[in-house]
Amino acid sequence: RWGIEVNGRAGLSGTCGLFGWNRNWRKCTLGYELARAVEGHGYMSEALRAIITWGWSEMDLNRIEAQVH
């Protein structure tokens, strides 16, 4: 899990990460949450692009699933 900090705002504004890694199937699940105060500014889109890119290159994934609660 990674924390999300917004410049100029104290503390964490959210978290995101990959979990449930199945190495044989080369897949995992994506999860995230973001404070309402910072929604709509593209912060999560930026973070998810970085995490998904990292999952493909560093974990050699071929599938990332999102789970909604």
C-alpha positions in Angstrom: 0.0 0.0 0.0 1.2 3.5 -0.8 0.1 6.7 0.9 -1.0 9.7 -1.1 0.1 13.2 0.0 -1.0 16.4 -1.7 1.5 19.2 -1.8 0.6 21.9 0.6 -1.9 19.7 2.6 -0.8 18.2 5.9 -1.1 14.4 6.3 -2.3 11.6 4.1 -5.1 12.3 1.5 -5.5 8.7 0.6 -4.0 5.3 -0.1 -3.8 2.9 -3.0 -2.1 -0.4 -3.7 -2.1 -3.8 -5.2 -3.0 -6.9 -3.1 -4.0 -10.5 -3.5 -1.1 -11.2 -5.8 -1.4 -14.6 -7.5 2.0 -15.2 -9.0 0.9 -18.2 -11.0 -1.9 -16.4 -12.7 0.2 -13.1 -12.8 -2.7 -11.1 -11.4 -3.7 -9.0 -8.4 -6.4 -6.6 -7.2 -6.3 -2.9 -7.1 -7.7 -1.0 -4.1 -7.8 2.7 -3.2 -9.5 5.4 -1.2 -9.3 9.2 -1.3 -10.4 12.0 1.1 -13.5 13.8 -0.1 -11.7 17.1 0.4 -9.3 16.4 -2.5 -11.6 14.5 -4.9 -11.9 15.8 -8.5 -8.4 17.1 -8.9 -6.8 14.1 -10.7 -4.7 12.9 -7.7 -6.0 9.4 -7.8 -5.7 9.1 -11.6 -2.1 10.1 -11.3 -1.4 7.6 -8.5 -3.2 4.8 -10.2 -1.3 5.3 -13.5 2.0 5.0 -11.6 0.8 1.9 -9.7 -0.5 0.1 -12.7 2.6 0.9 -14.7 4.7 -0.4 -11.8 2.6 -3.6 -11.6 3.1 -4.4 -15.3 6.8 -3.8 -15.2 8.0 -4.8 -11.7 5.5 -7.6 -10.8 5.2 -8.9 -14.4 1.3 -8.8 -14.1 -0.9 -9.6 -17.1 -4.2 -8.7 -15.2 -5.2 -6.2 -12.6 -8.7 -6.4 -11.2 -10.5 -3.6 -9.3 -12.8 -4.4 -6.4 -15.5 -2.0 -5.4 -16.9 -1.9 -1.8 
